[in-house]
Amino acid sequence: MSNTPAKAPKAPRRTALRQTTLSETIYSEIRTRLQRGTIGIDDRILDYEIADEFNCTRMPVRQALLRLVNEGYLAGTFRGFIVPTLMPDDVREIFEVRRLLEPSAAASAAATIDENCVDAMKRAYQQARKACTKKDGDSMIEANVAFRDAWLGAVRNSRLQDAIRRFADHAQQVRLHTLRDHATQKIVVDGMKAILDGFNDRDPARIRSAMLDFITGAEHRYFMSLNREN
């Protein structure tokens, strides 16, 4: 009989708990600034300036900025990072994808959305109304993003959420171009109201139709503004 002691069973390997890293914090902050138009198409983002702001080395900043490049939010240059300039065909393609994704996603959220999300939509709608009254483009842009994030939070497919958010954010150039125009602001407020009414009634068909009109109207207003400038 062997006197060799039995080996102790190995403890099961546990997945490490995920913590928010500095790079993720910087990524989220820069993406929020891009969404809200705080960083414009004429601005240049320099990694050492961001590092100074966050009191850190340039490594986590570079990681965050390169992630934003990979996701299409930024473009790298020999001197820093910039917001990509969209050509008319780029904008048309973005809106085509949004028309395919957002109406169906929003309609599906009618069955799962809770009162907290609806209340967030109402707050964003009220902010948009006030912004329109004051002709405040920056507040309108912020309300537009908040309204989208509110209903998008009820979409159960996380990959679909990410895709919608990314393509909508890529249209930042469109928001900056249109949401500071008072006539467009009125149309946006009306569109938000139609979508909100659909969610209040939990009516998927009504939500789908209102969302499609909302996206189509945004594209139309953008190209109208381009034509006026040209």
N, C-alpha and C positions, 0 to 999 in steps of 0.2 A: 504493500500500500504506500503510495507516494506521500511524502511529507511536505511536498511543494504547496505553499499556501495558494488558495484559490485567488484568482485575479478579481479585484473589485470591479463591478460593472461600471462602464463609462457613463458619466452623466450626459444626458441628451444635450446636444449643441443648441444653444438658445440664440435666436436672432437678436442681434444688437439693437438696442433701442435707438431710434432715429431722433436726432436733435437738429434743430434749426442751426445751420452753420452761418458764419459771417458772410460767406459768399452768397448764400440763399437770401439773407437779409438785404444785401446790396442789390441782388437781382430783382427782388420784389419792389424795392424802392425805386430803382431806375425804370422798371416796367410801369409802375404807377405814374411816374412823371411823364413817361411817353404817352400813356393813355390819356392823361389830363391835359396834354399839350404844354406842360411846363418846359419840356425839351422840344424845341421846334426844329423845323427842317433846315434852318440856317445855323443851328448850334453845333458845336463840336465838343464831344465828350473825351476828356483826357484822363487816363487812368490815375495819374499821380494827383490830380485835383480831387478825384473821388476818394483816393486813399487818404488824403489830408482831411477831407470832410469826415470820414469814418475813423480817423486816427488808427489806421492799420497799414500793413504793407501793401504793395501793389498786387501781390499774388491773388488774394481772394477777389480783388476788383477785376483783374484780368479774367479770372474764371467766370465771374458773373457776366462781364461784357461779351466774352466769347460765346457764352450760352445764349445771350440775346441775339448775337449774330447768327448762330445756328438756327434759331427759331424765326429769323427774318425780321426782327424788330430793329436791328442796327446793321450797318455795313462798316467794315474795317477799312481804314485808309493808312497812308504812310504816316499820318499825324493824327492819331486818335480815331474815334468812331463817330459816325453820323447817322441820321435817319435816312433810310433809302428813299430816293426820289422815284415816285411811281409815274410811269408813262400811262397814257390813256388806256392802252390795251391791258396793262397790269390792273388798273382799277376795274375794268370790265370783268376780268377774270375773277377778281376778288368778290365782286358782287354776284357773279354767277354762282360761285361756291356758297356764298351766304344765302342766296335764294334756295339752293338745294338743301341746306342744312337747318337753318334757323326756324322756318315755319313749322317743319315737322317736329323739331325738337321742342319748340314752345308748345305745340299742340299736345305732345306726349306728357308735358309737365302739368297739364290741367288736372290729371288724375292723382298727382303726387304732391302738388304744391300745398304748403301749409300757410296758416295765417301770418306767421312771422315773415315769410317771403312776400306775401301780398302786401303786408304793411310796409315793408321796405320799398316795394314798387310804388305804393301811394306816396311815401315820403319823397322819393325821387321825382315823381310826377309833380308834386307840389313845388319842389325846388325848381323844376323846369318851368313851371308857370311863372314863378317869381322872377326867374332869370329872363324870361321872355318879356315880362312887363318892364324890367329894368334895362333890357337890351344888353344883358351881361353874358357875353360869349363864353368866358371861362367857367362861370357857374353852370351854363347850359351843357358844356362838354362834360363837366363833372356829373351832372344829373343824368346825362345820357348813359355814361358808363355804369353808374350806380343802378339805374333801371335795368340794364341788361344783366348785370351781375345778380340782381335779385331774382329774376325768373330763371336764370341759368342755374342758380343754386338748387332748383327743384328737378333738374334733369338728372336722372339716375346714372346715365352712362358717362363715366368720368372722361373717357377718351373723346367722346362727342363734345363734352364741355370744353376740353382743351382746344379742340379744333375750331370750335365756334369763337372762342375767346381770341385765339391767335389771329384768325382771318379778320375778325372785327377790329382788332387792334392794328392790324396792318393797314387798315383804312384810316389811320390817324390823319393822314394828309387830307382826306376827305372831310373829316370833322373840323379840322382847322380852317378849311376852305369855306365851309358852309354854315357851321353852327354859330358863327359870329354875325351872320346875316339875319336881320330881324324877320324878314318874310319867311325864311327857312325855319327859324325858331318857332313861329306860329304853326307851321305844318308839322314839326316834330312834336309839339305839345299835343296837337290833335291826334297824331299817330299813337303816342303813348296812351292817351285816354282810351282809344279804341282797343288797344291790347289789354289795358288794365280792366276794361269792362268785360272782355272775354274771360279773363282769369277770375274776376269776381263771380261770374256765372258758371265757371268751370266748363266752358263750351269750347271743345277742341277745334271745331270747324271755324268758329268765329275768331279764335286766336290765330289759327293758321292764315286765314284771309287777312286779318289786320297786320300780322307780321310781314306777310308778303308785300302788302301795300306800303308798309313802313320802309322796307329795304329798297323797293323799287323807287319810292319817292326820294330817298336819299341819293340814289344814283342819278336820278333825273336832275335834282337840284345841283349836284356837283358839275355835271356837264353843261348845264345852263350857265353856271358861274364861269366856267372856262370859256364858253362862247362869248360871254359879255366882255371878258378881258381881251379876247382875240379880235 
